[in-house]
């Protein structure tokens, strides 16, 4: 515990890449912060940062030190949450990296439900794409990740997986609004809007179209599913979305894309391999698993 505060400061410098910015964020002078790092390096016997023109960058020794600190800090938070449980007062803090598509409806309900039972627990939701979410777990920026179609899965321990069909979202006065299922060609032969290539929905669309002569030609490409949901109301275009991120809407129709054209993807809840989660994060993960199992079947197909 001796160097705990110094290690927190080092962690901040590593994240922001600058002593000046880290000093501003931690209410300490830049010169005092620099001296603390130098004293730590002298005691350790190794430098942990490279001083580069753009700021500060961890060297391999620094990466090992920081990984050790983050592991120790994670274990400490787990112990503290267990101690809080002994008193019958659930406390703690849960950080979750989450796909943007789940933000408007699914995640707020789940956090609110958990806090209604355990008001002492606070949350931090980090909006991440599928690559950033895995990086968050590896660097202990997030306890959990709930992402669609993760990429690498190297440090990713799967807690639960549900298959997610892809839906076309259109305005209720769209010519296709009366259909119960759509072929992919029906959607891309008319004006359409799509997420950027770093999103799982887009990767599934691109993979499906490799088998055909058709190609995407979007009128709008974006990193915002919220923009897609709203834009289809302003022009007779087709948008694409995962099922769990949708809710009944008086203005929108959500119609499944035929699975032979566009196979379902995987929505995965995970944590860093080998990590013991704090109690609050572990129990929130259990709640998410139950919610995913309950909500996925028939949830969107029942939309009017």
C-alpha positions as CSV (number, residue, x, y, z in Angstrom):
1,X,0.0,0.0,0.0
2,X,3.1,2.2,0.4
3,X,3.2,3.5,-3.2
4,X,-0.6,3.3,-3.9
5,X,-1.1,7.0,-4.4
6,X,2.0,7.3,-6.6
7,X,0.9,4.4,-8.7
8,X,-2.5,6.0,-9.1
9,X,-0.7,9.1,-10.4
10,X,1.4,7.0,-12.7
11,X,-1.7,5.4,-14.0
12,X,-3.2,8.8,-14.8
13,X,0.0,9.9,-16.6
14,X,-0.1,6.7,-18.7
15,X,-3.7,7.3,-19.7
16,X,-3.4,11.0,-20.7
17,X,0.2,10.8,-22.0
18,X,1.3,14.0,-20.3
19,X,2.5,15.1,-16.9
20,X,0.9,18.5,-17.3
21,X,-2.5,17.1,-18.1
22,X,-2.3,14.5,-15.4
23,X,-1.3,17.2,-12.9
24,X,-4.4,19.1,-13.8
25,X,-6.6,16.1,-13.5
26,X,-5.2,15.1,-10.0
27,X,-4.9,18.6,-8.4
28,X,-1.1,18.4,-8.1
29,X,1.6,20.6,-9.6
30,X,3.4,19.3,-12.6
31,X,6.8,19.7,-10.9
32,X,5.6,17.8,-7.8
33,X,4.2,15.0,-10.0
34,X,7.4,14.7,-12.0
35,X,9.4,14.5,-8.7
36,X,7.2,11.7,-7.4
37,X,7.7,9.7,-10.6
38,X,11.5,10.2,-10.5
39,X,11.7,9.1,-6.9
40,X,9.6,6.0,-7.7
41,X,11.9,5.2,-10.7
42,X,15.0,5.7,-8.5
43,X,13.7,3.3,-5.8
44,X,12.6,0.8,-8.5
45,X,15.9,1.0,-10.2
46,X,14.4,1.4,-13.6
47,X,12.8,4.1,-15.6
48,X,9.1,3.4,-16.4
49,X,8.4,6.2,-18.9
50,X,9.9,7.3,-22.2
51,X,10.0,11.0,-22.4
52,X,9.0,11.7,-26.0
53,X,8.2,15.0,-27.8
54,X,4.5,14.3,-27.6
55,X,4.6,13.7,-23.8
56,X,5.1,10.5,-21.7
57,X,4.8,6.9,-22.8
58,X,5.2,3.8,-20.7
59,X,8.2,1.6,-21.6
60,X,8.0,-2.2,-21.1
61,X,9.1,-1.9,-17.4
62,X,6.4,0.7,-16.9
63,X,3.8,-1.5,-18.5
64,X,4.6,-4.4,-16.1
65,X,4.5,-2.0,-13.1
66,X,1.1,-0.6,-14.2
67,X,-0.3,-4.1,-14.9
68,X,0.7,-5.1,-11.4
69,X,-0.9,-2.0,-9.9
70,X,-4.2,-2.6,-11.8
71,X,-4.3,-6.2,-10.7
72,X,-3.7,-5.3,-7.1
73,X,-6.2,-2.5,-7.2
74,X,-8.8,-4.8,-8.7
75,X,-8.2,-7.3,-5.9
76,X,-8.4,-4.5,-3.3
77,X,-11.8,-3.3,-4.7
78,X,-13.1,-6.9,-4.6
79,X,-12.1,-7.3,-0.9
80,X,-13.6,-3.9,0.0
81,X,-16.9,-4.9,-1.6
82,X,-16.9,-8.2,0.2
83,X,-16.3,-6.3,3.5
84,X,-19.2,-4.1,2.7
85,X,-21.4,-7.2,2.1
86,X,-20.5,-8.4,5.6
87,X,-22.3,-5.4,7.1
88,X,-25.3,-6.0,4.9
89,X,-24.8,-2.7,3.1
90,X,-24.0,-3.4,-0.6
91,X,-21.6,-0.8,-1.9
92,X,-19.2,-0.7,-4.8
93,X,-18.6,0.7,-8.2
94,X,-19.2,-1.0,-11.5
95,X,-17.6,0.0,-14.8
96,X,-18.9,-1.5,-18.0
97,X,-17.8,-1.1,-21.6
98,X,-20.9,-1.2,-23.8
99,X,-21.8,-1.2,-27.4
100,X,-23.5,2.1,-28.3
101,X,-26.6,0.4,-29.7
102,X,-27.5,-0.8,-26.1
103,X,-27.3,2.6,-24.5
104,X,-30.8,4.1,-25.1
105,X,-33.0,1.3,-23.7
106,X,-31.4,-1.9,-22.4
107,X,-28.6,-0.6,-20.2
108,X,-30.5,2.2,-18.4
109,X,-33.2,-0.2,-17.4
110,X,-30.6,-2.7,-16.1
111,X,-28.7,-0.1,-14.1
112,X,-31.8,1.3,-12.6
113,X,-33.1,-2.1,-11.6
114,X,-29.8,-3.0,-9.9
115,X,-29.7,0.3,-8.0
116,X,-33.3,0.0,-6.9
117,X,-32.1,-3.0,-4.9
118,X,-28.6,-1.7,-4.1
119,X,-28.6,2.1,-4.0
120,X,-25.0,2.2,-2.6
121,X,-23.6,0.9,-5.9
122,X,-22.5,3.5,-8.5
123,X,-21.8,2.9,-12.2
124,X,-19.7,4.1,-15.0
125,X,-20.7,3.2,-18.6
126,X,-18.0,3.6,-21.2
127,X,-19.2,3.7,-24.8
128,X,-16.8,1.5,-26.7
129,X,-16.6,-0.1,-30.1
130,X,-15.8,-3.8,-30.2
131,X,-12.0,-3.4,-30.2
132,X,-11.9,-0.7,-27.6
133,X,-14.1,-2.7,-25.3
134,X,-11.6,-5.6,-25.2
135,X,-8.8,-3.1,-24.6
136,X,-10.8,-1.7,-21.7
137,X,-10.9,-5.1,-20.0
138,X,-7.2,-5.7,-20.5
139,X,-6.3,-2.3,-18.9
140,X,-8.9,-2.6,-16.1
141,X,-10.7,0.5,-17.4
142,X,-13.9,-1.6,-17.3
143,X,-15.0,-4.6,-15.2
144,X,-17.3,-5.9,-17.8
145,X,-17.9,-5.6,-21.5
146,X,-21.1,-6.0,-23.3
147,X,-20.3,-5.9,-27.0
148,X,-21.6,-7.1,-30.4
149,X,-19.2,-9.3,-32.4
150,X,-15.9,-8.8,-30.5
151,X,-12.8,-9.0,-32.6
152,X,-9.7,-10.6,-30.9
153,X,-11.1,-12.4,-27.8
154,X,-7.5,-13.0,-26.5
155,X,-8.1,-11.7,-23.0
156,X,-11.9,-12.0,-23.1
157,X,-13.6,-14.5,-20.8
158,X,-17.2,-15.1,-22.1
159,X,-19.8,-14.9,-19.3
160,X,-22.8,-15.2,-21.6
161,X,-23.5,-15.1,-25.3
162,X,-26.8,-14.6,-27.2
163,X,-27.3,-14.6,-30.9
164,X,-28.6,-11.3,-32.2
165,X,-30.5,-11.2,-35.5
166,X,-30.1,-8.0,-37.6
167,X,-33.2,-5.9,-38.2
168,X,-34.1,-3.3,-40.8
169,X,-35.5,-0.2,-39.2
170,X,-37.8,2.0,-41.3
171,X,-40.5,4.6,-40.8
172,X,-44.1,3.2,-40.5
173,X,-45.1,4.9,-43.8
174,X,-42.2,3.2,-45.7
175,X,-43.3,1.1,-48.7
176,X,-41.8,-2.0,-47.0
177,X,-43.5,-1.4,-43.6
178,X,-46.1,-4.1,-44.2
179,X,-43.6,-6.9,-44.6
180,X,-42.9,-9.5,-41.8
181,X,-39.4,-10.3,-43.0
182,X,-37.1,-8.7,-45.6
183,X,-34.5,-10.0,-48.0
184,X,-31.2,-8.2,-47.8
185,X,-31.5,-7.2,-51.4
186,X,-34.8,-5.5,-50.7
187,X,-32.9,-3.2,-48.2
188,X,-29.8,-2.3,-50.2
189,X,-31.4,-1.8,-53.6
190,X,-33.1,1.2,-52.2
191,X,-31.6,4.2,-50.2
192,X,-30.0,2.9,-46.9
193,X,-28.0,4.1,-44.0
194,X,-25.3,2.0,-42.2
195,X,-22.9,2.1,-39.3
196,X,-19.2,2.5,-39.9
197,X,-16.9,-0.4,-40.7
198,X,-15.6,-0.7,-37.1
199,X,-19.1,-1.8,-35.9
200,X,-20.2,-5.4,-35.7
201,X,-23.4,-4.8,-37.6
202,X,-21.5,-3.4,-40.5
203,X,-19.0,-6.3,-40.5
204,X,-21.9,-8.8,-40.8
205,X,-23.4,-6.8,-43.7
206,X,-20.1,-6.6,-45.5
207,X,-19.5,-10.4,-45.0
208,X,-22.9,-11.3,-46.2
209,X,-22.5,-9.2,-49.4
210,X,-19.2,-10.8,-50.3
211,X,-21.3,-13.7,-51.4
212,X,-23.3,-11.6,-53.9
213,X,-22.8,-9.1,-56.7
214,X,-24.5,-6.3,-54.6
215,X,-22.6,-3.8,-52.5
216,X,-23.5,-1.2,-50.0
217,X,-24.0,2.3,-51.3
218,X,-25.2,4.2,-48.2
219,X,-26.7,7.7,-48.4
220,X,-25.3,8.1,-44.8
221,X,-22.6,6.3,-42.9
222,X,-22.2,7.1,-39.2
223,X,-20.8,6.0,-35.9
224,X,-24.1,6.7,-34.2
225,X,-27.0,4.2,-34.0
226,X,-29.1,7.1,-32.5
227,X,-28.6,9.0,-35.7
228,X,-29.6,6.0,-37.8
229,X,-32.8,5.5,-35.7
230,X,-33.8,9.2,-36.2
231,X,-32.7,9.6,-39.8
232,X,-35.0,6.9,-41.1
233,X,-37.9,9.0,-40.0
234,X,-36.8,11.9,-42.2
235,X,-36.3,10.1,-45.5
236,X,-37.6,6.8,-46.8
237,X,-34.4,4.9,-46.2
238,X,-33.6,1.6,-44.4
239,X,-31.3,1.5,-41.4
240,X,-29.8,-1.6,-39.7
241,X,-29.8,-2.5,-36.0
242,X,-29.4,-5.3,-33.5
243,X,-32.5,-6.6,-31.8
244,X,-31.7,-6.0,-28.1
245,X,-31.1,-2.3,-28.6
246,X,-34.6,-1.7,-30.0
247,X,-37.9,-0.8,-28.3
248,X,-41.5,-0.5,-29.4
249,X,-41.9,2.8,-31.2
250,X,-44.9,4.5,-32.6
251,X,-43.0,5.8,-35.6
252,X,-40.6,2.9,-36.4
253,X,-41.0,-0.6,-37.8
254,X,-38.4,-3.2,-37.0
255,X,-38.3,-6.1,-39.5
256,X,-35.9,-9.0,-39.4
257,X,-33.6,-9.5,-42.3
258,X,-33.9,-13.1,-43.6
259,X,-31.3,-15.2,-41.8
260,X,-30.3,-17.0,-45.1
261,X,-29.2,-13.5,-46.3
262,X,-27.7,-12.2,-43.1
263,X,-26.9,-14.6,-40.3
264,X,-27.2,-13.5,-36.7
265,X,-24.2,-12.1,-34.8
266,X,-23.1,-12.7,-31.2
267,X,-23.8,-10.3,-28.4
268,X,-21.3,-11.2,-25.7
269,X,-21.0,-10.3,-22.0
270,X,-17.4,-10.8,-20.8
271,X,-14.7,-9.9,-18.4
272,X,-10.9,-10.1,-18.5
273,X,-9.6,-13.7,-18.3
274,X,-8.5,-14.8,-14.9
275,X,-9.8,-11.7,-13.1
276,X,-11.8,-11.9,-9.9
277,X,-14.6,-9.3,-10.2
278,X,-15.7,-7.1,-7.3
279,X,-19.0,-8.4,-5.7
280,X,-21.1,-5.6,-7.2
281,X,-19.7,-6.2,-10.7
282,X,-20.1,-9.9,-10.4
283,X,-23.7,-9.7,-9.3
284,X,-24.6,-7.1,-12.0
285,X,-23.1,-9.5,-14.5
286,X,-25.5,-12.2,-13.2
287,X,-28.4,-9.8,-13.6
288,X,-27.4,-9.0,-17.2
289,X,-27.2,-12.7,-18.0
290,X,-30.7,-13.2,-16.7
291,X,-32.0,-10.2,-18.6
292,X,-30.3,-11.2,-21.9
293,X,-31.9,-14.7,-21.6
294,X,-35.3,-13.3,-20.9
295,X,-35.5,-10.4,-23.4
296,X,-33.9,-11.8,-26.5
297,X,-36.6,-14.2,-27.6
298,X,-39.5,-12.6,-29.4
299,X,-38.8,-9.1,-28.0
300,X,-38.5,-7.3,-31.3
301,X,-40.7,-9.6,-33.4
302,X,-43.6,-8.7,-31.2
303,X,-43.3,-5.0,-32.0
304,X,-46.4,-3.7,-33.7
